[in-house]
């Protein structure tokens, strides 16, 4: 992501060294994922809620944006 100008928060190698957020791991999440199983060919769908620490970051960024 850094190569296209979007470093990930929490990425120790390629992320921005100034990390103002407390997050366990990288700030990268997919709400849903669809793929084809490589052996069976079955279409698979997965969903995951946004983790609480990421929701706190989103809320913080929205508050900052509303101040602008």
N, CA, C and O atoms as a Maestro MAE file, in Angstrom:
{
 s_m_m2io_version
 :::
 2.0.0
}

f_m_ct {
 s_m_title
 :::
 protein
 m_atom[272] {
  # First column is atom index #
  i_m_mmod_type
  r_m_x_coord
  r_m_y_coord
  r_m_z_coord
  i_m_residue_number
  s_m_chain_name
  s_m_pdb_residue_name
  s_m_pdb_atom_name
  i_m_atomic_number
  :::
  1 25 0.817 -1.191 0.000 1 A "UNK " " N  " 7
  2 3 0.000 0.000 0.000 1 A "UNK " " CA " 6
  3 2 0.869 1.267 0.000 1 A "UNK " " C  " 6
  4 15 0.501 2.277 -0.600 1 A "UNK " " O  " 8
  5 25 1.999 1.205 0.664 2 A "UNK " " N  " 7
  6 3 2.883 2.362 0.695 2 A "UNK " " CA " 6
  7 2 3.315 2.758 -0.714 2 A "UNK " " C  " 6
  8 15 3.457 3.943 -1.014 2 A "UNK " " O  " 8
  9 25 3.521 1.771 -1.572 3 A "UNK " " N  " 7
  10 3 3.986 2.061 -2.935 3 A "UNK " " CA " 6
  11 2 2.994 2.894 -3.734 3 A "UNK " " C  " 6
  12 15 3.376 3.539 -4.710 3 A "UNK " " O  " 8
  13 25 1.714 2.890 -3.330 4 A "UNK " " N  " 7
  14 3 0.719 3.717 -4.026 4 A "UNK " " CA " 6
  15 2 0.284 4.907 -3.166 4 A "UNK " " C  " 6
  16 15 -0.748 5.529 -3.419 4 A "UNK " " O  " 8
  17 25 1.089 5.210 -2.149 5 A "UNK " " N  " 7
  18 3 0.839 6.404 -1.335 5 A "UNK " " CA " 6
  19 2 -0.126 6.232 -0.184 5 A "UNK " " C  " 6
  20 15 -0.655 7.219 0.327 5 A "UNK " " O  " 8
  21 25 -0.370 4.998 0.239 6 A "UNK " " N  " 7
  22 3 -1.308 4.746 1.335 6 A "UNK " " CA " 6
  23 2 -0.703 3.785 2.358 6 A "UNK " " C  " 6
  24 15 -1.099 2.621 2.419 6 A "UNK " " O  " 8
  25 25 0.264 4.263 3.169 7 A "UNK " " N  " 7
  26 3 0.846 3.380 4.181 7 A "UNK " " CA " 6
  27 2 -0.202 2.962 5.214 7 A "UNK " " C  " 6
  28 15 -1.135 3.716 5.490 7 A "UNK " " O  " 8
  29 25 -0.055 1.784 5.774 8 A "UNK " " N  " 7
  30 3 -1.006 1.272 6.745 8 A "UNK " " CA " 6
  31 2 -0.599 1.642 8.162 8 A "UNK " " C  " 6
  32 15 0.561 1.499 8.547 8 A "UNK " " O  " 8
  33 25 -1.562 2.115 8.924 9 A "UNK " " N  " 7
  34 3 -1.322 2.367 10.343 9 A "UNK " " CA " 6
  35 2 -1.015 1.029 11.000 9 A "UNK " " C  " 6
  36 15 -1.725 0.047 10.784 9 A "UNK " " O  " 8
  37 25 0.028 0.993 11.791 10 A "UNK " " N  " 7
  38 3 0.384 -0.208 12.525 10 A "UNK " " CA " 6
  39 2 1.333 -1.133 11.786 10 A "UNK " " C  " 6
  40 15 1.735 -2.157 12.339 10 A "UNK " " O  " 8
  41 25 1.707 -0.804 10.544 11 A "UNK " " N  " 7
  42 3 2.649 -1.638 9.799 11 A "UNK " " CA " 6
  43 2 4.055 -1.247 10.227 11 A "UNK " " C  " 6
  44 15 4.513 -0.150 9.909 11 A "UNK " " O  " 8
  45 25 4.752 -2.134 10.950 12 A "UNK " " N  " 7
  46 3 6.062 -1.774 11.488 12 A "UNK " " CA " 6
  47 2 7.145 -1.577 10.428 12 A "UNK " " C  " 6
  48 15 8.135 -0.894 10.690 12 A "UNK " " O  " 8
  49 25 6.986 -2.147 9.260 13 A "UNK " " N  " 7
  50 3 8.013 -2.030 8.232 13 A "UNK " " CA " 6
  51 2 7.729 -0.889 7.251 13 A "UNK " " C  " 6
  52 15 8.621 -0.093 6.959 13 A "UNK " " O  " 8
  53 25 6.508 -0.802 6.747 14 A "UNK " " N  " 7
  54 3 6.202 0.158 5.692 14 A "UNK " " CA " 6
  55 2 5.259 1.280 6.117 14 A "UNK " " C  " 6
  56 15 5.015 2.207 5.344 14 A "UNK " " O  " 8
  57 25 4.733 1.209 7.323 15 A "UNK " " N  " 7
  58 3 3.789 2.222 7.772 15 A "UNK " " CA " 6
  59 2 4.467 3.505 8.200 15 A "UNK " " C  " 6
  60 15 5.692 3.586 8.288 15 A "UNK " " O  " 8
  61 25 3.643 4.506 8.465 16 A "UNK " " N  " 7
  62 3 4.123 5.781 8.974 16 A "UNK " " CA " 6
  63 2 4.646 5.556 10.389 16 A "UNK " " C  " 6
  64 15 3.948 4.982 11.225 16 A "UNK " " O  " 8
  65 25 5.850 5.997 10.654 17 A "UNK " " N  " 7
  66 3 6.451 5.789 11.982 17 A "UNK " " CA " 6
  67 2 5.706 6.560 13.079 17 A "UNK " " C  " 6
  68 15 5.748 6.173 14.247 17 A "UNK " " O  " 8
  69 25 5.027 7.644 12.705 18 A "UNK " " N  " 7
  70 3 4.249 8.422 13.668 18 A "UNK " " CA " 6
  71 2 2.842 7.842 13.719 18 A "UNK " " C  " 6
  72 15 1.977 8.232 12.935 18 A "UNK " " O  " 8
  73 25 2.619 6.928 14.625 19 A "UNK " " N  " 7
  74 3 1.325 6.272 14.747 19 A "UNK " " CA " 6
  75 2 0.587 6.846 15.951 19 A "UNK " " C  " 6
  76 15 0.915 6.507 17.088 19 A "UNK " " O  " 8
  77 25 -0.403 7.708 15.726 20 A "UNK " " N  " 7
  78 3 -1.118 8.325 16.840 20 A "UNK " " CA " 6
  79 2 -2.183 7.415 17.463 20 A "UNK " " C  " 6
  80 15 -2.824 7.797 18.442 20 A "UNK " " O  " 8
  81 25 -2.373 6.227 16.907 21 A "UNK " " N  " 7
  82 3 -3.445 5.348 17.364 21 A "UNK " " CA " 6
  83 2 -2.903 4.131 18.099 21 A "UNK " " C  " 6
  84 15 -1.819 3.631 17.797 21 A "UNK " " O  " 8
  85 25 -3.673 3.670 19.062 22 A "UNK " " N  " 7
  86 3 -3.351 2.430 19.763 22 A "UNK " " CA " 6
  87 2 -4.109 1.315 19.046 22 A "UNK " " C  " 6
  88 15 -5.324 1.184 19.195 22 A "UNK " " O  " 8
  89 25 -3.382 0.515 18.270 23 A "UNK " " N  " 7
  90 3 -4.030 -0.562 17.536 23 A "UNK " " CA " 6
  91 2 -3.133 -1.797 17.583 23 A "UNK " " C  " 6
  92 15 -1.910 -1.704 17.478 23 A "UNK " " O  " 8
  93 25 -3.768 -2.946 17.743 24 A "UNK " " N  " 7
  94 3 -3.029 -4.211 17.753 24 A "UNK " " CA " 6
  95 2 -2.965 -4.729 16.321 24 A "UNK " " C  " 6
  96 15 -3.962 -5.219 15.791 24 A "UNK " " O  " 8
  97 25 -1.816 -4.623 15.706 25 A "UNK " " N  " 7
  98 3 -1.673 -5.083 14.327 25 A "UNK " " CA " 6
  99 2 -1.835 -3.947 13.333 25 A "UNK " " C  " 6
  100 15 -1.700 -2.777 13.692 25 A "UNK " " O  " 8
  101 25 -2.121 -4.285 12.095 26 A "UNK " " N  " 7
  102 3 -2.254 -3.297 11.034 26 A "UNK " " CA " 6
  103 2 -3.703 -2.850 10.882 26 A "UNK " " C  " 6
  104 15 -4.629 -3.623 11.124 26 A "UNK " " O  " 8
  105 25 -3.887 -1.610 10.482 27 A "UNK " " N  " 7
  106 3 -5.232 -1.074 10.269 27 A "UNK " " CA " 6
  107 2 -5.689 -1.446 8.862 27 A "UNK " " C  " 6
  108 15 -5.817 -0.587 7.989 27 A "UNK " " O  " 8
  109 25 -5.928 -2.711 8.661 28 A "UNK " " N  " 7
  110 3 -6.378 -3.224 7.380 28 A "UNK " " CA " 6
  111 2 -7.450 -4.262 7.667 28 A "UNK " " C  " 6
  112 15 -7.210 -5.227 8.393 28 A "UNK " " O  " 8
  113 25 -8.626 -4.065 7.100 29 A "UNK " " N  " 7
  114 3 -9.744 -4.954 7.408 29 A "UNK " " CA " 6
  115 2 -10.649 -5.078 6.199 29 A "UNK " " C  " 6
  116 15 -10.814 -4.124 5.439 29 A "UNK " " O  " 8
  117 25 -11.220 -6.224 6.024 30 A "UNK " " N  " 7
  118 3 -12.221 -6.438 4.991 30 A "UNK " " CA " 6
  119 2 -13.498 -6.897 5.676 30 A "UNK " " C  " 6
  120 15 -13.503 -7.891 6.403 30 A "UNK " " O  " 8
  121 25 -14.577 -6.168 5.439 31 A "UNK " " N  " 7
  122 3 -15.858 -6.545 6.033 31 A "UNK " " CA " 6
  123 2 -16.340 -7.862 5.446 31 A "UNK " " C  " 6
  124 15 -16.893 -8.702 6.156 31 A "UNK " " O  " 8
  125 25 -16.126 -8.040 4.142 32 A "UNK " " N  " 7
  126 3 -16.528 -9.294 3.516 32 A "UNK " " CA " 6
  127 2 -15.494 -9.717 2.483 32 A "UNK " " C  " 6
  128 15 -14.756 -8.897 1.938 32 A "UNK " " O  " 8
  129 25 -15.465 -11.003 2.236 33 A "UNK " " N  " 7
  130 3 -14.509 -11.574 1.299 33 A "UNK " " CA " 6
  131 2 -15.191 -12.718 0.567 33 A "UNK " " C  " 6
  132 15 -15.778 -13.601 1.193 33 A "UNK " " O  " 8
  133 25 -15.113 -12.703 -0.751 34 A "UNK " " N  " 7
  134 3 -15.642 -13.781 -1.570 34 A "UNK " " CA " 6
  135 2 -14.493 -14.393 -2.347 34 A "UNK " " C  " 6
  136 15 -13.651 -13.679 -2.893 34 A "UNK " " O  " 8
  137 25 -14.461 -15.707 -2.395 35 A "UNK " " N  " 7
  138 3 -13.417 -16.383 -3.159 35 A "UNK " " CA " 6
  139 2 -13.912 -17.739 -3.608 35 A "UNK " " C  " 6
  140 15 -14.933 -18.242 -3.140 35 A "UNK " " O  " 8
  141 25 -13.160 -18.318 -4.531 36 A "UNK " " N  " 7
  142 3 -13.450 -19.661 -5.001 36 A "UNK " " CA " 6
  143 2 -12.436 -20.610 -4.365 36 A "UNK " " C  " 6
  144 15 -11.228 -20.388 -4.450 36 A "UNK " " O  " 8
  145 25 -12.938 -21.665 -3.730 37 A "UNK " " N  " 7
  146 3 -12.059 -22.641 -3.091 37 A "UNK " " CA " 6
  147 2 -11.164 -23.259 -4.164 37 A "UNK " " C  " 6
  148 15 -11.657 -23.686 -5.208 37 A "UNK " " O  " 8
  149 25 -9.856 -23.310 -3.918 38 A "UNK " " N  " 7
  150 3 -8.932 -23.761 -4.954 38 A "UNK " " CA " 6
  151 2 -9.063 -25.244 -5.343 38 A "UNK " " C  " 6
  152 15 -8.678 -25.629 -6.448 38 A "UNK " " O  " 8
  153 25 -9.596 -26.060 -4.457 39 A "UNK " " N  " 7
  154 3 -9.719 -27.490 -4.783 39 A "UNK " " CA " 6
  155 2 -11.124 -27.882 -5.221 39 A "UNK " " C  " 6
  156 15 -11.293 -28.656 -6.163 39 A "UNK " " O  " 8
  157 25 -12.131 -27.346 -4.537 40 A "UNK " " N  " 7
  158 3 -13.507 -27.769 -4.829 40 A "UNK " " CA " 6
  159 2 -14.206 -26.885 -5.849 40 A "UNK " " C  " 6
  160 15 -15.192 -27.297 -6.460 40 A "UNK " " O  " 8
  161 25 -13.697 -25.666 -6.036 41 A "UNK " " N  " 7
  162 3 -14.357 -24.727 -6.941 41 A "UNK " " CA " 6
  163 2 -15.574 -24.061 -6.323 41 A "UNK " " C  " 6
  164 15 -16.236 -23.247 -6.966 41 A "UNK " " O  " 8
  165 25 -15.869 -24.407 -5.070 42 A "UNK " " N  " 7
  166 3 -17.025 -23.834 -4.374 42 A "UNK " " CA " 6
  167 2 -16.807 -22.349 -4.122 42 A "UNK " " C  " 6
  168 15 -15.726 -21.939 -3.700 42 A "UNK " " O  " 8
  169 25 -17.850 -21.531 -4.384 43 A "UNK " " N  " 7
  170 3 -17.797 -20.116 -4.046 43 A "UNK " " CA " 6
  171 2 -17.976 -20.000 -2.541 43 A "UNK " " C  " 6
  172 15 -18.874 -20.611 -1.962 43 A "UNK " " O  " 8
  173 25 -17.112 -19.211 -1.913 44 A "UNK " " N  " 7
  174 3 -17.152 -19.058 -0.462 44 A "UNK " " CA " 6
  175 2 -17.297 -17.581 -0.118 44 A "UNK " " C  " 6
  176 15 -16.763 -16.715 -0.811 44 A "UNK " " O  " 8
  177 25 -18.022 -17.308 0.954 45 A "UNK " " N  " 7
  178 3 -18.255 -15.935 1.403 45 A "UNK " " CA " 6
  179 2 -17.982 -15.873 2.900 45 A "UNK " " C  " 6
  180 15 -18.466 -16.706 3.667 45 A "UNK " " O  " 8
  181 25 -17.199 -14.876 3.305 46 A "UNK " " N  " 7
  182 3 -16.870 -14.682 4.711 46 A "UNK " " CA " 6
  183 2 -17.196 -13.241 5.093 46 A "UNK " " C  " 6
  184 15 -17.022 -12.330 4.284 46 A "UNK " " O  " 8
  185 25 -17.662 -13.034 6.305 47 A "UNK " " N  " 7
  186 3 -17.915 -11.692 6.828 47 A "UNK " " CA " 6
  187 2 -17.314 -11.576 8.222 47 A "UNK " " C  " 6
  188 15 -17.297 -12.533 8.996 47 A "UNK " " O  " 8
  189 25 -16.822 -10.376 8.520 48 A "UNK " " N  " 7
  190 3 -16.243 -10.123 9.839 48 A "UNK " " CA " 6
  191 2 -16.545 -8.687 10.249 48 A "UNK " " C  " 6
  192 15 -16.408 -7.763 9.447 48 A "UNK " " O  " 8
  193 25 -16.948 -8.509 11.477 49 A "UNK " " N  " 7
  194 3 -17.211 -7.160 11.995 49 A "UNK " " CA " 6
  195 2 -15.898 -6.391 12.104 49 A "UNK " " C  " 6
  196 15 -14.825 -6.973 12.266 49 A "UNK " " O  " 8
  197 25 -16.012 -5.084 12.013 50 A "UNK " " N  " 7
  198 3 -14.830 -4.236 12.183 50 A "UNK " " CA " 6
  199 2 -14.415 -4.311 13.647 50 A "UNK " " C  " 6
  200 15 -15.250 -4.107 14.528 50 A "UNK " " O  " 8
  201 25 -13.135 -4.601 13.933 51 A "UNK " " N  " 7
  202 3 -12.675 -4.692 15.321 51 A "UNK " " CA " 6
  203 2 -12.867 -3.370 16.075 51 A "UNK " " C  " 6
  204 15 -12.828 -2.292 15.481 51 A "UNK " " O  " 8
  205 25 -13.068 -3.471 17.362 52 A "UNK " " N  " 7
  206 3 -13.340 -2.297 18.196 52 A "UNK " " CA " 6
  207 2 -12.233 -1.255 18.104 52 A "UNK " " C  " 6
  208 15 -12.523 -0.061 18.035 52 A "UNK " " O  " 8
  209 25 -10.959 -1.683 18.099 53 A "UNK " " N  " 7
  210 3 -9.888 -0.693 18.043 53 A "UNK " " CA " 6
  211 2 -9.921 0.081 16.720 53 A "UNK " " C  " 6
  212 15 -9.594 1.267 16.687 53 A "UNK " " O  " 8
  213 25 -10.306 -0.574 15.657 54 A "UNK " " N  " 7
  214 3 -10.422 0.126 14.375 54 A "UNK " " CA " 6
  215 2 -11.632 1.053 14.357 54 A "UNK " " C  " 6
  216 15 -11.575 2.130 13.763 54 A "UNK " " O  " 8
  217 25 -12.731 0.646 15.003 55 A "UNK " " N  " 7
  218 3 -13.908 1.518 15.098 55 A "UNK " " CA " 6
  219 2 -13.565 2.797 15.857 55 A "UNK " " C  " 6
  220 15 -14.056 3.875 15.524 55 A "UNK " " O  " 8
  221 25 -12.722 2.670 16.876 56 A "UNK " " N  " 7
  222 3 -12.301 3.849 17.632 56 A "UNK " " CA " 6
  223 2 -11.473 4.788 16.750 56 A "UNK " " C  " 6
  224 15 -11.626 6.007 16.834 56 A "UNK " " O  " 8
  225 25 -10.608 4.238 15.916 57 A "UNK " " N  " 7
  226 3 -9.824 5.059 14.988 57 A "UNK " " CA " 6
  227 2 -10.746 5.771 14.008 57 A "UNK " " C  " 6
  228 15 -10.589 6.968 13.767 57 A "UNK " " O  " 8
  229 25 -11.701 5.050 13.442 58 A "UNK " " N  " 7
  230 3 -12.643 5.648 12.489 58 A "UNK " " CA " 6
  231 2 -13.411 6.778 13.150 58 A "UNK " " C  " 6
  232 15 -13.562 7.848 12.561 58 A "UNK " " O  " 8
  233 25 -13.898 6.560 14.361 59 A "UNK " " N  " 7
  234 3 -14.636 7.597 15.086 59 A "UNK " " CA " 6
  235 2 -13.759 8.821 15.331 59 A "UNK " " C  " 6
  236 15 -14.203 9.956 15.160 59 A "UNK " " O  " 8
  237 25 -12.526 8.586 15.728 60 A "UNK " " N  " 7
  238 3 -11.588 9.678 15.975 60 A "UNK " " CA " 6
  239 2 -11.335 10.480 14.703 60 A "UNK " " C  " 6
  240 15 -11.331 11.711 14.736 60 A "UNK " " O  " 8
  241 25 -11.127 9.798 13.595 61 A "UNK " " N  " 7
  242 3 -10.884 10.490 12.327 61 A "UNK " " CA " 6
  243 2 -12.115 11.268 11.874 61 A "UNK " " C  " 6
  244 15 -11.985 12.362 11.323 61 A "UNK " " O  " 8
  245 25 -13.303 10.721 12.099 62 A "UNK " " N  " 7
  246 3 -14.542 11.440 11.740 62 A "UNK " " CA " 6
  247 2 -14.697 12.703 12.585 62 A "UNK " " C  " 6
  248 15 -15.118 13.745 12.081 62 A "UNK " " O  " 8
  249 25 -14.355 12.606 13.876 63 A "UNK " " N  " 7
  250 3 -14.433 13.805 14.739 63 A "UNK " " CA " 6
  251 2 -13.466 14.869 14.248 63 A "UNK " " C  " 6
  252 15 -13.822 16.046 14.187 63 A "UNK " " O  " 8
  253 25 -12.256 14.475 13.900 64 A "UNK " " N  " 7
  254 3 -11.264 15.421 13.391 64 A "UNK " " CA " 6
  255 2 -11.725 16.058 12.084 64 A "UNK " " C  " 6
  256 15 -11.560 17.260 11.878 64 A "UNK " " O  " 8
  257 25 -12.302 15.248 11.207 65 A "UNK " " N  " 7
  258 3 -12.771 15.764 9.915 65 A "UNK " " CA " 6
  259 2 -13.908 16.759 10.096 65 A "UNK " " C  " 6
  260 15 -14.013 17.725 9.340 65 A "UNK " " O  " 8
  261 25 -14.764 16.531 11.097 66 A "UNK " " N  " 7
  262 3 -15.888 17.449 11.293 66 A "UNK " " CA " 6
  263 2 -15.430 18.798 11.834 66 A "UNK " " C  " 6
  264 15 -16.164 19.782 11.744 66 A "UNK " " O  " 8
  265 25 -14.224 18.854 12.394 67 A "UNK " " N  " 7
  266 3 -13.671 20.120 12.898 67 A "UNK " " CA " 6
  267 2 -13.158 21.004 11.768 67 A "UNK " " C  " 6
  268 15 -12.995 22.212 11.936 67 A "UNK " " O  " 8
  269 25 -12.904 20.388 10.615 68 A "UNK " " N  " 7
  270 3 -12.306 21.128 9.489 68 A "UNK " " CA " 6
  271 2 -13.322 21.970 8.782 68 A "UNK " " C  " 6
  272 15 -12.991 22.655 7.815 68 A "UNK " " O  " 8
  :::
 }
 m_bond[271] {
  # First column is bond index #
  i_m_from
  i_m_to
  i_m_order
  :::
  1 1 2 1
  2 2 3 1
  3 3 4 2
  4 3 5 1
  5 5 6 1
  6 6 7 1
  7 7 8 2
  8 7 9 1
  9 9 10 1
  10 10 11 1
  11 11 12 2
  12 11 13 1
  13 13 14 1
  14 14 15 1
  15 15 16 2
  16 15 17 1
  17 17 18 1
  18 18 19 1
  19 19 20 2
  20 19 21 1
  21 21 22 1
  22 22 23 1
  23 23 24 2
  24 23 25 1
  25 25 26 1
  26 26 27 1
  27 27 28 2
  28 27 29 1
  29 29 30 1
  30 30 31 1
  31 31 32 2
  32 31 33 1
  33 33 34 1
  34 34 35 1
  35 35 36 2
  36 35 37 1
  37 37 38 1
  38 38 39 1
  39 39 40 2
  40 39 41 1
  41 41 42 1
  42 42 43 1
  43 43 44 2
  44 43 45 1
  45 45 46 1
  46 46 47 1
  47 47 48 2
  48 47 49 1
  49 49 50 1
  50 50 51 1
  51 51 52 2
  52 51 53 1
  53 53 54 1
  54 54 55 1
  55 55 56 2
  56 55 57 1
  57 57 58 1
  58 58 59 1
  59 59 60 2
  60 59 61 1
  61 61 62 1
  62 62 63 1
  63 63 64 2
  64 63 65 1
  65 65 66 1
  66 66 67 1
  67 67 68 2
  68 67 69 1
  69 69 70 1
  70 70 71 1
  71 71 72 2
  72 71 73 1
  73 73 74 1
  74 74 75 1
  75 75 76 2
  76 75 77 1
  77 77 78 1
  78 78 79 1
  79 79 80 2
  80 79 81 1
  81 81 82 1
  82 82 83 1
  83 83 84 2
  84 83 85 1
  85 85 86 1
  86 86 87 1
  87 87 88 2
  88 87 89 1
  89 89 90 1
  90 90 91 1
  91 91 92 2
  92 91 93 1
  93 93 94 1
  94 94 95 1
  95 95 96 2
  96 95 97 1
  97 97 98 1
  98 98 99 1
  99 99 100 2
  100 99 101 1
  101 101 102 1
  102 102 103 1
  103 103 104 2
  104 103 105 1
  105 105 106 1
  106 106 107 1
  107 107 108 2
  108 107 109 1
  109 109 110 1
  110 110 111 1
  111 111 112 2
  112 111 113 1
  113 113 114 1
  114 114 115 1
  115 115 116 2
  116 115 117 1
  117 117 118 1
  118 118 119 1
  119 119 120 2
  120 119 121 1
  121 121 122 1
  122 122 123 1
  123 123 124 2
  124 123 125 1
  125 125 126 1
  126 126 127 1
  127 127 128 2
  128 127 129 1
  129 129 130 1
  130 130 131 1
  131 131 132 2
  132 131 133 1
  133 133 134 1
  134 134 135 1
  135 135 136 2
  136 135 137 1
  137 137 138 1
  138 138 139 1
  139 139 140 2
  140 139 141 1
  141 141 142 1
  142 142 143 1
  143 143 144 2
  144 143 145 1
  145 145 146 1
  146 146 147 1
  147 147 148 2
  148 147 149 1
  149 149 150 1
  150 150 151 1
  151 151 152 2
  152 151 153 1
  153 153 154 1
  154 154 155 1
  155 155 156 2
  156 155 157 1
  157 157 158 1
  158 158 159 1
  159 159 160 2
  160 159 161 1
  161 161 162 1
  162 162 163 1
  163 163 164 2
  164 163 165 1
  165 165 166 1
  166 166 167 1
  167 167 168 2
  168 167 169 1
  169 169 170 1
  170 170 171 1
  171 171 172 2
  172 171 173 1
  173 173 174 1
  174 174 175 1
  175 175 176 2
  176 175 177 1
  177 177 178 1
  178 178 179 1
  179 179 180 2
  180 179 181 1
  181 181 182 1
  182 182 183 1
  183 183 184 2
  184 183 185 1
  185 185 186 1
  186 186 187 1
  187 187 188 2
  188 187 189 1
  189 189 190 1
  190 190 191 1
  191 191 192 2
  192 191 193 1
  193 193 194 1
  194 194 195 1
  195 195 196 2
  196 195 197 1
  197 197 198 1
  198 198 199 1
  199 199 200 2
  200 199 201 1
  201 201 202 1
  202 202 203 1
  203 203 204 2
  204 203 205 1
  205 205 206 1
  206 206 207 1
  207 207 208 2
  208 207 209 1
  209 209 210 1
  210 210 211 1
  211 211 212 2
  212 211 213 1
  213 213 214 1
  214 214 215 1
  215 215 216 2
  216 215 217 1
  217 217 218 1
  218 218 219 1
  219 219 220 2
  220 219 221 1
  221 221 222 1
  222 222 223 1
  223 223 224 2
  224 223 225 1
  225 225 226 1
  226 226 227 1
  227 227 228 2
  228 227 229 1
  229 229 230 1
  230 230 231 1
  231 231 232 2
  232 231 233 1
  233 233 234 1
  234 234 235 1
  235 235 236 2
  236 235 237 1
  237 237 238 1
  238 238 239 1
  239 239 240 2
  240 239 241 1
  241 241 242 1
  242 242 243 1
  243 243 244 2
  244 243 245 1
  245 245 246 1
  246 246 247 1
  247 247 248 2
  248 247 249 1
  249 249 250 1
  250 250 251 1
  251 251 252 2
  252 251 253 1
  253 253 254 1
  254 254 255 1
  255 255 256 2
  256 255 257 1
  257 257 258 1
  258 258 259 1
  259 259 260 2
  260 259 261 1
  261 261 262 1
  262 262 263 1
  263 263 264 2
  264 263 265 1
  265 265 266 1
  266 266 267 1
  267 267 268 2
  268 267 269 1
  269 269 270 1
  270 270 271 1
  271 271 272 2
  :::
 }
}
